[in-house]
Amino acid sequence: MALTVRTSAAPRINTSVKKVALDSVNLEQLNNIDSTNLSDGYTLIYDAAADKWVAQAVTGVTNIDGGTF
């Protein structure tokens, strides 16, 4: 069974954009980043168990697809 919904008005999305100056902030100063193993060529990968971004070497990756925007 298919369900079709129609509306008479376009949905409204309210959002704002805020510029944040990060000129004097280092990566190591951010609370949710573990930079213990930070080294040239490493990538920040999210570790859900630790609830932090951790620096890790990425091996075996030949193609990164950033998606379509």
N, C-alpha and C positions, 0 to 999 in steps of 0.2 A: 504494500500500500504506500503510495507516494503522498506526501504532504506538501502543499503549496501555500506559502504565506505571502501576502501582498500588503504593502503599506502605502499610505497616501503621501507621507512626508519623508524626505531624506533624513537618515539618522544624523545627529549632531555629535561631534567629538570635540570636547574642550581639552586643550592641552597648552602647555607653555614651554618655552625653551629658555634656559638660563645659562649664561656664559659663566664658567668657573675658571679663574686664573690659577694655573698650577705651575707657575714659573719656579717656585721654590720648594716644590714637593718632590721627594725622591720616592722611588718605587718601594724601598725598604720601609718607608714611613707609613704606608697604608696598612690598616689593621688586618685585612683579610688576605694578605699575601705573605707566604713563607718563602723568603728569598735566601734561605740557608744554602741551597745548592746552585745559586745563580751563577751562570757562566756564559761566555760567548756562544751564541748559536742555540741557546736553550729557549724553550717556549713555556709560557704560563699555561698550566692545565688545571682545571677545577677539580678538586678532590672533595666530593660530597661528604665523605666520612669525616674529614677534618674541617669541613666548612670553610676552606681556604683555597686560594690559588697557589699552586706550588710550581717551582721552576724544575723542568725536566728536559732531558735530551729527547728529541723526537727522532726516532730511527725508522727506516723502512717506508717513509712517506715520500712519494714522488710527485703527488698532485694534491693540492689543497683547493677545494671548491668552496668559495666564500658565499655562495648562494646567489640568488637573483633579487635585485631590489628595484 
